[in-house]
């Protein structure tokens, strides 16, 4: 086993451990009331959109571009509806 393989394996293990701890402490903070679940779901939405597009297309690059376009479209719609809402005082 070369040093590159050891370094790559070690970095992947540390990355996996960090993601696991983020999930554990995120759940703990939601349960204790420090964070709102809706805000966390908004942050997770790009991952959900990417997962759906990857499941449909099966290609990483096409899924990434589709996710980008979907999120840009959602942003434009949110800006439009926010402007309409503030204009008509809903």
N, C-alpha and C positions, 0 to 999 in steps of 0.2 A: 504494500500500500504506500503510495507516494505522499509527499507532504501536501500536495494540492488536494488530493482526495480527503485527507484528514481534515484540512482546513475547510473544505466545502461541507463535509459532513458535520463538523463542529458548528459552522455558521448556520446550517439548516436546523440543527437541533436547538440552538439558541433562539432562532427565529420562531420555531414551533413552540418553544417554552414561553416566549414573550407573548405570542398570540393567545396561548392558553391562559396565561395570567391576566391578559387584558379582558378576555371573556369572563373569567371568574370574578374579577374585581368589578367589572361592569354590571354583572348580575347582582353582586352584593350591594353596589351603590343604588341600583334601581329598587331593590327590595327594601333597603333602609330609607329610601326617599330622598337621597341626595341628588339624583338625576331623574329626569322625566323620560319615560319610555318613548314618547313621541319624538323627542329630539334625537334619541339614539337610533330610532327607525329611519329618520331622515338621513342620518349619516350613513346608514347601512344600505340605503336605496341604490347607490351605484353598483354595489356588489350583487344585489338581487337582480338588477337589470342585466348586468354582465352574465350572471348565471343563467338567466332565461335565454339570452341571445346565444350564449355558448351552447346551451342545450338544443337550440333550434338549428344553428348553423354548423356547429362542430369544429369551427376554426377560430383560433384565438384572435388573429388580427381583424377578421371581419366582425367578430363579436365586440372587440374593443372600439372599433369605429362606429358600429351601430349603437353601442352604449353612449358614446360621445354625442352622436347626433340626437339620440332620444333625450339625453339630459339637457342639451342645448335647447331643444324644442320645448321641453318642460319649463326651462328657465324663461324663455320668451313668453310662454303662456302665463306663467306666474307674474311676470312684470306687467303684461297687458291687463290681466285681471286685477292686479293691485292698483294700477292706474285708473281703471274703470271704477273700482270700488271707492278710491279716494275722490274721484271726480263727482260721483253721484252720492257720496256719503252713506253707503250701505252699512 
